[in-house]
Amino acid sequence: MLLYNSQVSGNCYKVRLLLAHLGIAYEREELSVVDRSNRAGVLGGLNPALRVPTMVLDDGRSLGESGAIIWYFGEGTRFVPDDAY
């Protein structure tokens, strides 16, 4: 798996934190939150919003937005409780 990441992004941090707690191995590619000039070329086919975090799963599917990534990996764990309340 590959996480398009920015070290200064709080949303990326949330994803990295969950993956660390779950012991999930992944690779990281750093993108700048200031210089977005290469975003269309890098993320264009993966995340229409061209934002980080974007996770590319091993099967090639991609997830954009921290909430979606957290839900995907956290579902069925203590980090996403069964009771929505």
Secondary structure, DSSP 4 states (H G I P E B T S, - for coil): -EEEE-TT-HHHHHHHHHHHHHT---EEEE--SS--TTHHHHHTTT-TT--S-EEE-TTS-EEESHHHHHHHHHBTSTTB-SS--
